[in-house]
Amino acid sequence: MDIRNICLLGHGGSGKTSLVESMLYLTGVTDRLGKPADGNTVCDYDPEEIKRQISISLAMTPVIYNGVKINVLDTPGNFDFAGEMQSGVRAAEVGVLVCASKDGLSVGAERCWKYLKSQNKPCIVYISKEDEENANFSTTLEALREKLSKSIAPVVAPIWDDNKRTIGIIDVLNKKAYQMPENKKGAKRVEIPIPDSKMKVVDELYGQLMEAVAETTEENMEKFFAGEPFTKEEIMTGLKVGMHEGTLAPVVCGSAVTGLGTEMLLSTIVDLVPGPQEMPAEKATDESGENAVEVKRDPNGATAAIVFKTISDQYGKYSLVKVVSGKVTGDMSLYNPTTGKTEKLGRLYTIKGKKNEEVKEIACGDIGAIAKMDRLKTGETLCDPKNVVKLAPVQFAEPCYSRAIAPKTRGQDEKVGSGLIRLNEEDPTFSVVNNAETHQVVVSGAGDIQIDVLVSKLKSRFGVDAELDTPRVAYREKIRKQVRKQGRHKKQTGGSGQFGDVHIVFEPQDEQEDMIFAEEVFGGSVPKNFFPAVEKGLREACAHGVLAGYPMVFLKATLVDGSYHPVDSSEIAFKTAAQLAYKAALPEASPVLLEPIGELKVTIPDSYMGDILGDLNKRRGRVMGMNPTGDGDQVVEAEVPMAEMMTYAIDLRSMTQSRGSFTFHFVRYEDCPAAAQEKAIAEAKAMAEE
């Protein structure tokens, strides 16, 4: 069967899920139009999606139109779930960018367009919600062309009534006009004559499309300038090539509610979107990951498939795969180059929202699901053991927003941990770290909504209530001057006593973070066999500094003198004596807190530069440089204390209307300024009291 794989993407609320409903209704898959507000759509079936009335994860359903199977991938528009959109683009041949007519060019559309271009994927633009008040096709189209690309070209012209409401559309290529019969449920579009007032616009748009066709080959260019008309075949081939090469992004419009324009979109997909086997060979590597190889999209070639998404629900685990070469059948054993293991495949399915239909095989270019593949993870390849290749996985953005997570009732830490591991199989865009130093489990994702959804899923799926908190900062302590102190431990209470006596010099050093221990004892005042006990006592003491209990670093301790008792001296006595010397000396050695500093790289459009620099100053940041990216963006590099970055992901969004992105990595420790030090010490004391 002929196949097309499309991914719907765009800003949240632009009507992607409703458009899928319209496609399913038009092709007779469903007998009613579901609405996100009613919680009855095919693609938004997760309880969290129904509750929040937004898409949270990628959903898929096939649509059959004119004998062609169109696999529709519906992705969330919310930026916290951008990883789902990236997974969808990985599996599709083309992106359908959905823009709401009255919103003009939204930030989400801008970001999705950039992402499609970075992945070299063609794009169709669908301007939605044409039936709503204040819908304005022309303004939206103008904004898209001005801000994104001149390659955006309409293959449709809307017909308006006196109130500027869209009542019909004109198919520019075939020069036919259609409208939907009013108040007739499930009715098909009806052909109407093109209004005289629209003929000029249609001719103009047709001319622009012919120019796009002319630019695809030299023969077409000669024909165009000679004034010869193109044949229907030449037009379709030219537009297809233009889409493929990114010199043309066709625009259609419509309304998912009335169904106007849905059929036009489907026919545009069938006519202009390249089939999977028409796409260039996929770049891959061999098993070592070092040598590049190409995987041809050959139905008769060796099997190679990429796992682009994992769904894990109460019925089990499904690995969604896109077959790039060969075919996948249920009785196969395929090799996973990431784990080095051969996997015996389970049952195969076609996914239709939350419903699954068992199939015998998944053909080349098609998308399907394999059940119960417990070892298989998102991004991994399944291939023929005799022809091992590693297909490129989805490159997700680094998690940039962190919260500490803990169960509300004690003793349920394991439940939270195992729940997060299960959820991470489904959504690899967040990470979980058990920070031994701060004694917190820290979950990091793209933003607050993503982490909020994780907490809700822990409750609904795994029955555990969790709460979120600000992650603690892992400070350090060091001293700034030399101090010599005696530590004397003496205990005489009948029987054998305890006696240890040491004189130790404590001083700062900058060779290594760990304590350096030395001894300069003369005349055996402390016998050699007690040196390890003194060192052990000091190393244990260094785990807690004297200011706020953070680890002590860059310390040198030299044992210079002491005394012992031939009977009462023991290792434990000398260990205790060393710790007494440490406690006496360090408060006098000018101790200071060290705070972790990270390297920040923030990518923003030029126009936000002033706001970003002002904000970094408030965060005690040092700007190290600025580099233009070449597409109107700047990368600002700065060093900022980690303590000031806890809410940066949310703050950057509001400062740049979600256009900014950043990465932040630890680089080193630095002395903490007095005001910040006081605050950190007060927090540590409050925590210790708790």
C-alpha positions, 0 to 999 in steps of 0.5 A: 500500500502507498504510505505517507507519514506526516507529523502535525506540529505547531503552537499549543491550542492551534487545533492539531488534535481537532484537525485529526478528528476532522480527518478521521470523520471525513474518511469514515473512521469515526462517526462523530467529531471529538472535541478536546474540551469534551475529552473524547478525541482519539489522540488525547486519551491519557487521563492527564490530557483529558484533565488539562485539555492539552496534548501531553504525548505524541499520539498516532492514528492512520487515515486512508484517503484515495487508497493511500495510508496516511500515518498521522502523528499528533504532537503537543504544542506546549514547549515542555513537551517539545521532545514529543514533537521531535520524536514525531518529526524523526518518524515522519517525512513531512511536517504539517505546521498548524497555525490558527488564523487569528493568531498570526505567527505564533512562537510555537510555529516559529520554533517548529519551522526552525526545527523542521529546517534543522532536520531537512524535512519538508513542510506543509502549512495549514491555517486553521480555525477559518470559521472563527471570528477575527480569523484572518488568512491574509494577515497570517500568511503575510506574517509567515512569509515575512518572518519564516520564508518566501518559500511559503506559497498558498495552493488555496484561496479562501472565499469570504462573506461580507463579515469576513467569515470564510465560507468556501475555498478555492483549489488554486491548482485545479481552479475549482471552488468548494464549500460545506453544506450548512447544518448537514452533519457528515456531508461532503464538500460541494463544488461551487463556481469561483466568484468573479471577484476572486478570479484575479487572486486565483490567477496571481497565486497560480502564477506564483506556483508556476514560478516555483515549478519553473525553478525546479529544473532548467527545462521547466525554466526554458518552458516557463520563459517561452510562455508554454503551459506546464502539463498536470504531470510537470506541475505535480512533479515540480511542486513535489521537487520544490517541497523536497528541496525546501524551496516550496512550502504549500499553504492550505486552510480550513476549519476542523469544526466544519470540515472545510479544507480537510479534504484539500489538505488530504489531497495535498498530502497524497499529491505532494508529500514524498512517500517514504521510499522517495526520500534520500537514504538515511545516514547511519553508522556501523556498530562501532558508531565511528564509520558512516554508512547509508541505509537505502529505503529498500523494501527488499533490503536488510531490515532496519527500524528506529524506535522513536517512541515508547508507550507504557500503560497498564496493559504493557509496553509498546515500542513504536518503530519506523521501518526504514528498510526491509520489513518487520514480521512478528517471528523475526529476531533482530539485533540491537547494536546499542545493547549488543543483544538479539531481540525476539520480536513479540506481537505487532500492532497498528496504533489508532489512538489508544486502540491497537490492531494486531498486524502480521508485518510492518512494511518498509516506510510504515510505522507500527508498534512491537509489544512487550520489548522490555529491554528496548529503549527510545532511540535504539535501532533494530536491524538484521544481525547480518547487516548491523547499522545504527540509525540516528536517534532523536536528539533531545534538548538537555533538561534545564529545570530541576526540582527535588522530589520526595514522597509525602509519606515516609518509607515510599521512596522506592515507590517514587523511584520505580515509578519515575524509572517507568515514566522515563521509559516513555519520556526520555526527555527528563532525568532523575539523579539521586544526589548523595551529597544533598540527600535529595532525589532531583528530577530535571525536565523542560519546565514546570508543567512537565514535572507537574504532570510527572507528579500527577502520573505518579499518583494516578498510575503508581498510587504514590503522593509526591511533593516538590521542593527547591533543590539544595545547592552543594556548597563547600567550605575552605580555610584562608589562614594557617592555625596550629591547635592541640587536640587532647583526649583523656578518659580514665574511668577504672580499668584501661583508659583512653589517651591521645594527644596531638598538635596539628597545623591546619593550612589552605592548599590549592593542589587538590580538593581532598585533604593532604595529610603530612607528618613532621613528628620528631623523637617519636612523640607520637608513634608511627602506628597511630598516624593512620588513626590521626589521618582517618579522624581528620578525613571523617571530620572534613565531611562537615565544615564548621560554617554550615556543615558542608564538606571541607576542601583544599585543606592541608593538615600536618601532624607536628607533635603530641604525646602518648601513654604506653598502656592507655593510648589506642587508635580510637583515642588518637582519632578522637584527639585529631577531631578535637584539634580540627574542631578547635582550629577551623573556626579561627582559620578564617573559614569561607563558603565556596559556591558552585559556578556554572557555565551558561550558554543562552540562545536568544533573538537579538531584540532581547539582549538588553533584558537578558544582560540586565537579568544576568547582572541581578543573578551575579553573572559574569558575561564572557562573550556573545556570538551571533548564530547567523539566523538573527539569534545570539548566544550569550556566554556567562558564568553564573552561581548555581544558586541563582539559576533555580528558576531560570528556565521559567524566567527566560521563557517570560523574558523572551516569550519562549523564544530563548533556550539555554544550557548550563553546566557546572565548571568550578567552585568559587568564594561565596560573597558575604551576603550570599554566604550568610543566606546559605548558612542560615538555610543550612542551620534551619535545615539542621534544626528540622 
